[in-house]
Amino acid sequence: MPAKSFRDRDVISVKDLTKADIQKILQVAQQLKKKPRPELLKNKVMASLFFEPSTRTRLSFETAMERLGGRVVGFAEAGVSSSSKGESLYDAMKIVGQYVDVIAMRHPVEGSARRAAESTDKPVLNGGDGANQHPTQTLLDLFSIYETQKKLNGLEVAMVGDLKYGRTVHSLASALTHFGARLHFVAPEMLQMPSYILEELKAKKIKYSLHEEIDEVINKVDILYMTRIQKERFTDPLDYERAKDVYVLTKDHLAKVKKNLRVMHPLPRVNEIATEVDATPHAYYFEQAENGLYARQALLALVLGKIK
């Protein structure tokens, strides 16, 4: 089944995207990485609305728009918006949609991106809503996996760390169901993958396993996806202190891994990957971050109807 038209579509969740949609986005990202098109979005305006701190997502969205010839307006923290005066998200998005052609946003409340999309007919691209979804991160992750493995189908993928609150791993696990991945979830019990994700995997007949140690899986996987323990998601500081250093990837862990193994991380890194890993051929997290530019360029070009 071919991908349906992207023009004016919202991208709120990975579940909004079919396998064909994902393949189309990755194809366009690859094209734009190889051959830049600096005039493609000339005279288009993107609202960059970040109600929660962000570095890579916000800057790559803004750079993606500007390198395609478009312009950016917006803010990088909620305190400088009218939400600090009590304005509802619905009203704010209704107004912003009258000024711009596309909206990229991040918000700490789950479901906020969907609510924003209901208020405007301009396409809304979710840059993360609480611990819920982060679809554009997943697209750059899939692009990076394809770049390093030359395929997406049938890979062994381990996800390590904060799998309970990590919206990046929630979205990536859902997306990988399209490609028959074998998934390994490495986390302490208190931070293991939520049951609703596991139920989705069972329903789609995706094989997965639960682990508490990296060593149980690292020598058999193609992708090791590390995540930080997210202090901001914990309500109990003691729970965070118990969990924060539970996984630290070192060079020693890589002694017997597959040659094609690539270590990925959505960043920011705290201390879950030792800096000595950076110089190994397995480290790919900085290239992965760069790929956010091309994945978001592809999405912007598609939803604005400049590439079909």
N, C-alpha and C positions, 0 to 999 in steps of 0.2 A: 504494500500500500504506500503510495507516495505521500510526502509531507503535505499537509494542507497549507493554504496561504498563511503566511505569518503577519501580513499587513494588519496593523492596529490591534494585534493580539496582546493580551497581558501574559506575563510569565511569572506566576506567583509560586508555583510548586513544580517540582520535577514531574509530578503526576499529570500536569497539564500537557506534557510532551510525549508523543509517541516515539517509538524506535526510529521511525522515518524522520520525525522532526529533529531528533538528536543528531542523526547522521547528516542531515542537511546543514544544521548549524556548524557541525565540526568541519564539513566540507568547505563552507564559506570562510570559517576561521583559518583554515589551511591556505585558502586562496589569498586572503588579506595579509597573512603573515609573509607569504612569498612575494606578493605584489601589492604594496600600499596604494590606497586610492584617496589622496588627500583632499579631493573636491567632492567626494561622494555625498556628504551630508551638508553641503553648503546651504546656508540660510535656514537650517533646522536648529531648534533650541531644545536642550535637555534640562529638566529640573533635577538637580542633585540634592535630595532631601535626606539628610542623615541625622535622625533623632537619637542616634547611639554612636559612640566613637568607632571610627574605622580609619585604617590607613590604606591597605591594598585595594579593598573593594571600591571605596570612594575615589581614590586617585586613578585607578585603572578605568573606571567608568568615565570619569571626566577627561582623562587623556585619550581614551578611545573615541569619545565624541569629537574632541578638538583635532585629533589627527585625521579624522574623516572630514574635517572642514566645518563642523558644526560649532555651536556656542553653548555655554553652560551657565546656568544661574542656580542659586540655591544656598544651602547652609550646611555646616558640618557639626552642629550641635543643637539640641532642642531648645536650649536657653535663649538662642537668638531668634527663635520663631515665635509666632503668636500662640503656640501651644502653651507657652509660659504664662499667657494671659487667660488660659482656660478655653481657647478655641478648640472645637472638636476636630478630630482627624478628618471626618467626612467633609466638613465645611472648608477646611484648609485645602484639601485635595480638589474640591470642586472649583475653588478659585484658581489654584495653581494650574489646573488643566486648561484654563482659559488663556494662559500666558504662553504655554510651551507646546511642543509636539510630542514629547515623551517624558516619562517620569521614572527616575531611578531612586529607590528609597530603601532605607534601613530603619527599623523601629524595634524597640525592646519588647513590644507586646505581640504575642502569638496571634495570628489572624489579622494583624493590622494591614498588611499588604492587600489582602483580599477585600477588606473594608475600603481601602483607598481606591481600588479598582472599581468598586461599585459606585463611586462618587463621580467618576469622570469617564468620558469616552476616549481619552488619550491612553495609549498603552502604558501600563505600569510594570516595571521590572523590579522584582523583589531582590534586594541586596541583603536579605536576612531579616526574619521577624522572630525575635526572641530565640527560644530553643527549637523552633519549629522547622522552617525550611530555608535553604540557601541555594536556589537553583542555578544561579550564574556561577557560583563556586563549583558546583557539580559539572557544569559544562566545561570549565577550564580543566578540571580534574580528568574528565574523560578525554579531552583533547591531549593532555599530557600523557595519559596512559597509552593512548593510541600512538603518539609520537615515539614512545620508548619501546613499546611491544609490537608495533606494526599490526595490531589487531585489538579488538575489544572482546571478541567471543572466547568463552571457555577459559578465562584466566583465574588464577588462584590469588585472592586478595585478602590481606589481613588488615583489620582496623584496630588501632590500639589507643587506649587512654580513656578519655571521657566520652563514652558512647551514649550515656543517658541524656546529657544536655547538649551534645555536639550536633548542631543542625547540619554541619557539613557531612557527617557520616550518615545521618538519617536520609538526606537527599541522595547521597552517592549509593547507598545500599539499594534504595528504590530504583535508581536509574540502572544499576547493574543487573537487575532482574531481566532486562531486555536482552542481555548478552550472555546468559547462562553462566555467570561467574560462580565459583565456589568460594564462599565467604567464611572467614575466621574472625571472630570477635574476641579481642583480648582486653579484659578490663576486670577490676575488682567487682565483686557482686553488686556493690552499691552504685556502680557506674556502668553497669552492663546495658547493652542495647535494649530499648524499651520493647515491651511485649507486643505492641501494635505493629512494630516493624518486623518482629519475628513471625507474627501471624501472617503478615503480607508475604513474607518469603515462603512460608509453608504453603500458602494458597497458590503460589506461582511455581511450586515444586523446585525452589532454589535450595541447594544444600548449604548448610551452615553449621558451624560448631562454636562452642563457647570455651574460652580459655582464661587462665589467670596469669600465664607467663609467656613472654615473647619467645623464649627458646622453644616452646612447644610447636611453633608454626614457622619461624623465620626461614628455616632451610628449605621449605617446600613452596614458598609463595613467590609470585612474580612482582607483586606490589605490596609494600609495607607502608600503610597510611597511618602516620603518627598524629596524635592530637594532644593539645595541652589540656591540663586540668583547669577548668574555667572557674576561677575564684568568684567571678561576678554572678554565677548561676547558683551558688550555694547559699542556703538560708542559715546554715549552722557552720560557723567558722571552724569548729572542731572537726567536722566532717572533711572540710577542705584540707586542714593540716594533716589529717591521716592519709589523704589521697594524693597530695600534690607531687610527691617524689616517687610514686610507686613504679613508674616506668621511665627509665633513662636509657636511650639507645646509645651504645658505644661502638667503637671500631671492633672490639672483640666479638660482638654479636655477629659481625659480618664475615667471620673467618670461613665459614663453610656454606654460604648462601649461593643460590643460583647466579650464574654470571649475568643474567638479564634482570636481576632484582633491581628495582628502583625504590628508593625511600622518598615518600611524599609527605607533605605537611601543609595544612591550609594557612599556617602562620597567623599570629606571631608565635615564634618559638620562645619558650621560657627556659626550661632546662631539660626537656624530654628528649632532645637530641644533642649529644655532646658535639662541640665544635670540631673535634677531630674527624667526625664523619663527613664534614663538608668537603674534604679533599679526596674522598673515595669516589670511584666511578659509579657508585650506587646512589649517591645523593642527587636528588632532582628537584628539591623544593624551591630553589630560587628560580630555576627555569619554569617551574610550574606557576609561580607567581607572575612571571612575565607573560605567560600564556593567557592570563586573565585579560590582558589588553585585547588579544585577538578574538577570544571567545565573546567578549562584550561588544567589540566592534561588529562581529557577525550578527549578534542579536539586535543591535541598534539598526544596522542596515536592513535587516529583514523586517522588523516591526514597522519601520518607516517606509517600507515598500520600495527601497532603492535597489535591492537585490531580490529577485524572485526565485 
